[in-house]
Amino acid sequence: MSDLLIRAAEPAEAAAVRAFWQVAAEGTSISDDEAGVGRLIARDPAALLLAERDGELVGTVIAGFDGWRCHLYRLAVHPDARRQGVARALLDAAQERFTALGGRRGDAMVLERNERAHHAWRAAGYAPEPQWRRWTKPFTRH
């Protein structure tokens, strides 16, 4: 996709990313607010990857690496840009980031009810591991 630019988000883009997720992402998270996005960018400036076409935001993925595991969150593609290779380009960029950092395996958070996302993840070579279940404990009220 030669017309697609993949780059890291800038701190001033936190509000725009949050607004994009309201249109393009499935579900919400306790961290899905402008402050949460800002903390992510401040903590790891290369983790939030944006896909742009003609200067417009068309996709995102968070590619976080904690030194042990490669975590993928918030793969979101604008409805008008789906099925055009945006998700695949973002996941390829995330994999490049992870391998450069020494990562060995990508671990993705994917909503079970989001069947459309399952197809995108499978097309990129990811598969569910049924022996694992996510456990959470909120530290703050949402």
Protein Blocks (a to p, Z undefined) as FASTA:
>chain_A
ZZbccddddfklmmmmmmmmmmmpgcjdfklcfklmmmmmmmmmmlpccddeehiafbdc
ddddehlaccdehiacdfklgonommmmmmmmmmmmmmmnopabdcddddfklmmlmmmm
mmnopacdfkbccddddfbdZZ
